[in-house]
Amino acid sequence: MKLKRVVKSKVSWYQVIALLVSGVIGFGLAMIAVAPELRSLFDPAYWGAMSRIEESLRLTHSKYVDENESGFGKLADRAIGGMVTGLDRHSSYYPPVQYKAFQDDTHRRYLGVGVMIRNVEKGVLLTKVFPGGPAEKAGLKVGEFILEVDGETVEGLKLDEISSKVKGEKGTFVDLLILAYDEKKRTVRVPRDEIEISSVENMSVDEKGTGYLHLIQFTERTAREVQDALIVLRDQGMKRLVLDLRDNSGGLLSAAIEVSDLFLEKDRLIVSVKGREGVNLRDFRSTSRKLFPEPLVVLLNEGSASASEIVAGAFSVLGRARLVGEKSYGKGSVQTIFPLSDGSGLRLTTAMYFLPDGSTIHEQGIGPDVLVPCSDANESKLRMQRYGDPSLTSKEFEELFGFSKISDLQKSKAFDLLTGDSNVTGQ
């Protein structure tokens, strides 16, 4: 009897162990179903790749001539960056600080002083000072030049390098050496603060009732900002609209769909998104009832990309708007942001989008219905005019920027198409 109890006890433990093992396996399979990236753990090729990476990391860390450049953290950033950017030009890796800046930019919010800068022949020019921002309160003005940031010269630096020096934590200060209109230099201490930028850069209605709205990016707030702006323009007598998407590099896919929805009848296909091997992930259709049915023309140029092309492409294919300007950039891929455990992030191309007729603009761009060319030189001038102080006289503008104001022929052509006026030639 005693022997039987021992055997029975052993059988019970075997059953418990079997249940535990099966539970672990079941949990593992469930996790793989939820997170397919975990399948790599069962792939021998994964472990072979990890072995090579680990060996290279150790060797570089211990043998590279400059010890300051071969720390594990720096090497990991370089390795991940190279791996991701080598896939395509739209995938990228963001170390923690850059990832935070990227997130702020997606929300059109960042910690800085509230200026836009541009490299011109004379130096780093302030092309825009945001109303109510720290820079304006500190007395900075459009047309002044930044010579130094916190005692370091900006000569020879790229704009993004200068921008990163100016930005910083809220409540901290940055000292800027400024060259004013009268060639006098002064140092200005400017507090850093949270800056929110509207997606709507400019809007107006002319005497004929033609509205104009310049949209500079697609963010979480864009659709609401556009709708609010259009209501204001309608109250001011808008009968038709020019939607300017020039130099709009895109943003959130969801924002592009929401903006398109404002102008389309219900249940119109806006864009289709397809993943690996052409698998249809989702069709996005309009849900409203054409809140703004006014006649519409959209302005495009080579700086119009991604979400801008979704909106313009949908309007063109569906016959909702005519396109004026130049061929767009040609970005038909969708990126997904994956936060990593240390605060860094990956931006990976995970799908492609297709217009309502099944076509793609990836690496091709969208051709305008009415081509109005603009030279690179004139595009630069128009950008500076757009961001410059409108109160400047023609003489003051020419003295400051080194050229006389020029006509925006693409914009003029868009207005003419809506009102039936004469043709306009290119620049």
Beta strands, then each sheet from edge to edge (+ up, - down):
strand 1: 92-94
strand 2: 109-112
strand 3: 115-120
strand 4: 123-129
strand 5: 145-149
strand 6: 152-153
strand 7: 173-179
strand 8: 185-191
strand 9: 193-196
strand 10: 200-205
strand 11: 210-215
strand 12: 240-244
strand 13: 269-274
strand 14: 280-285
strand 15: 296-300
strand 16: 322-325
strand 17: 333-339
strand 18: 345-354
strand 19: 370-371
sheet 1: 1+ 18- 13+ 14-
sheet 2: 1+ 18- 17+
sheet 3: 2+ 9-
sheet 4: 3+ 4- 5+ 6-
sheet 5: 3+ 4- 5+ 7- 8+
sheet 6: 10+ 11- 12- 15- 16- 19-
end
